[in-house]
Amino acid sequence: MWALRTLVMAFCCAACTVGAAARDVLIGQTLDLSGASSLGKDFSSGLLTYFDAVNARGGVKGRKLRLIQLDNAGRAADAVTQIDKLTSEQDVDLLIGPTSEATLRAIVGAARLKGASLAIVGAPTGSVVESNGDGPRVFTLRATYRDEARLLFDALNTFAGNRVALVVGDGPDSQGTALAVRAEARARGITLAFDGEASQWLKYSGKERLGAAILAGDAVGVAPGLQAARRDSPHIPVFGFSTVDHRTLQELAGTAARGVMLAQVMPPPGKTMYPFQREHRALMKQYRDEPPSQHTLEGYVVGRVIVAALERIEGEPNSSKVLAALRSLPTQEFGPLRVRLQMSNDEQRPRFVDLSAISSRGGLIE
């Protein structure tokens, strides 16, 4: 009897030791958390909100999620340095993509990631980045800038015909979005009536009648061009990409932001049609006490997909197991957005894009 009791106690202690030794799942990200744009901050809020909720219920198979975020302030060189720290000093199990095209391309090409079995999940940028066979694997959860450009051209055909101006703002994603507009215009046989920076637009606007303007870049970069367009052509339809945060644009451009139509790559965060929308709203209120946005929802979706992959891993997680789990993850359903990671061709990647408009009160009409 004593021997049996000793054996049981030894088993329990061993189990306690294993439980105590279970380390956190380390997730790294370099992103733009500083500056006037709120895209990085909003994405981070949505991501942290979901991770907080998972940790509050015990984590994933008893392992807490620890997110290590470093602010690169939109500088690609800083992003590469921070990736070195995350992979060498922290030994992260996976990475989450940064929030700008330049920094995403920089970290994919980082020397330390060459040959690593390290996944980059849910890059919140619509730039198409190809991973070479020996480098990191980028799992995209959202549509591309080209997908957004297709929607914008479909919409502006109603207003503009072929008289379209492309106003390129400053900012890390201005060139990526502008390239998408030019490529889509060529595919449709459209010659852009104007293609230049906001400073050039200030001299050009008002000289001829245009049907519509497309703004390329984030809210900070496109605000001057928007104000010029509204001043000289107050009724011209204006379109922008999902990189434009509507609240920031309204703060910077004031009444000129009214009626601007923006592409969106996430379902409406303010609606309650689907369970994931209701959960996102409830968690944002519980953990952040701030209103949901397209970008907090994108962070939430990325968090959901990561947790779904981690739940498939047996034993101690590592970068190789995480990569395998992501590759084998079944399609994740978020209403009209279907996230499929095990893509074998271009047609299978996410393509959900919608159009919203900034109301007279500054909110989004979705």
C-alpha positions, 0 to 999 in steps of 0.5 A, spaced: 500 500 500 505 504 501 509 503 495 502 504 491 501 511 494 509 513 493 508 511 486 501 515 485 505 521 489 511 520 484 506 520 478 503 526 481 509 530 482 512 528 475 505 531 472 506 537 476 513 538 474 511 537 466 505 542 467 510 547 471 515 546 465 510 548 460 513 554 457 509 560 453 508 560 446 512 566 444 510 570 438 514 576 435 512 582 431 515 588 429 510 593 427 509 601 426 506 603 433 508 610 433 506 616 428 500 619 426 496 613 423 493 608 427 493 602 423 498 599 427 495 601 434 488 598 432 491 592 429 495 590 435 489 592 440 485 587 436 490 582 436 492 583 444 484 583 445 483 576 443 490 573 446 488 576 453 481 572 452 485 566 450 490 567 456 484 568 461 481 561 460 488 558 461 491 559 454 492 553 449 493 547 452 495 550 458 500 554 455 500 562 455 500 566 449 506 571 450 506 576 444 513 580 443 511 587 439 517 591 437 515 598 434 519 600 428 516 606 427 515 604 419 523 604 418 525 598 414 532 598 417 529 598 424 524 592 422 530 587 420 534 589 426 528 587 431 527 581 427 534 579 429 532 580 436 526 576 436 529 570 432 536 570 436 534 573 443 527 571 444 527 564 439 520 566 437 515 560 435 512 564 429 512 571 427 506 576 425 507 580 419 508 588 420 503 593 418 507 596 412 509 593 405 516 596 406 517 593 412 514 586 410 519 586 404 525 587 408 524 582 414 522 577 409 529 578 406 532 578 412 539 574 412 537 571 419 530 568 416 534 564 410 533 557 411 529 558 417 522 554 418 519 560 421 512 562 419 510 569 418 502 569 419 497 574 417 501 580 414 496 586 415 498 589 408 496 587 401 502 587 398 504 581 394 510 578 397 513 571 395 517 567 399 522 563 396 523 555 398 529 556 403 526 562 406 520 564 411 513 562 409 508 568 409 501 566 410 496 571 407 489 572 411 487 578 407 486 580 399 491 584 396 492 591 393 490 589 386 484 586 389 482 592 392 484 596 386 479 591 382 473 593 386 475 601 386 475 601 378 468 597 378 465 602 383 468 608 379 466 606 373 459 608 375 461 615 376 468 617 372 468 613 366 476 613 363 477 620 367 480 618 373 486 621 377 491 617 381 493 622 387 499 618 391 500 620 398 506 619 402 507 613 407 509 606 407 504 603 403 503 609 398 507 606 392 504 599 393 497 601 392 499 606 387 502 600 383 496 596 384 492 602 381 496 602 375 496 595 373 489 595 374 488 601 369 492 598 364 488 591 364 482 595 363 485 599 357 484 606 362 489 611 361 489 615 368 488 622 367 493 624 372 498 620 376 502 624 381 504 626 388 499 630 392 504 636 391 503 635 383 496 635 384 495 641 388 498 645 381 493 640 377 487 640 380 481 644 377 484 645 370 480 640 367 474 636 369 475 629 372 470 623 374 473 621 380 480 621 384 483 615 387 488 616 393 494 611 394 497 611 401 495 612 408 490 617 411 496 622 413 499 621 406 493 622 402 489 628 406 493 634 403 491 631 396 483 630 398 483 637 401 485 640 394 481 635 390 475 637 395 477 645 394 477 645 386 472 639 385 467 639 391 463 634 388 468 629 385 467 622 388 474 620 391 476 613 393 481 610 397 484 603 400 484 599 406 490 603 408 486 609 410 484 609 417 477 613 416 478 616 423 485 619 422 482 622 415 477 625 418 481 628 424 486 631 418 482 633 413 475 635 416 469 635 412 473 633 406 473 626 408 465 626 408 463 621 402 470 618 401 469 611 399 474 606 402 475 599 400 475 594 406 478 587 407 474 585 413 467 584 414 464 590 418 466 590 425 460 594 427 455 589 425 452 583 429 450 578 424 455 573 425 458 570 432 465 572 430 463 579 429 459 579 436 465 576 440 470 581 437 465 587 439 464 584 446 472 582 447 474 589 445 469 592 450 471 588 456 479 588 454 480 595 451 474 599 452 475 602 445 470 601 439 472 596 434 475 598 427 476 594 420 484 594 423 482 591 430 478 586 427 483 584 422 488 583 428 482 579 432 482 574 425 489 573 425 489 571 433 483 566 431 487 563 426 494 562 430 490 559 436 486 554 431 493 552 428 496 552 435 491 547 438 493 542 433 500 541 435 501 535 440 507 536 445 512 542 446 511 547 440 516 550 436 517 553 429 517 547 425 510 544 428 507 551 428 509 551 420 506 544 419 500 546 423 498 552 419 499 548 413 494 543 415 489 548 418 482 547 415 479 553 412 477 558 417 470 561 416 469 568 418 462 570 415 464 572 407 471 572 409 474 565 408 481 564 410 484 558 407 492 557 408 494 551 404 493 554 398 496 551 391 494 556 386 492 564 386 485 562 385 484 560 392 487 565 396 483 570 400 479 575 396 474 578 400 473 586 399 468 590 400 466 598 400 464 603 405 463 610 405 465 615 411 458 618 413 457 626 415 458 624 422 465 621 421 463 614 421 463 608 416 457 606 412 458 599 411 
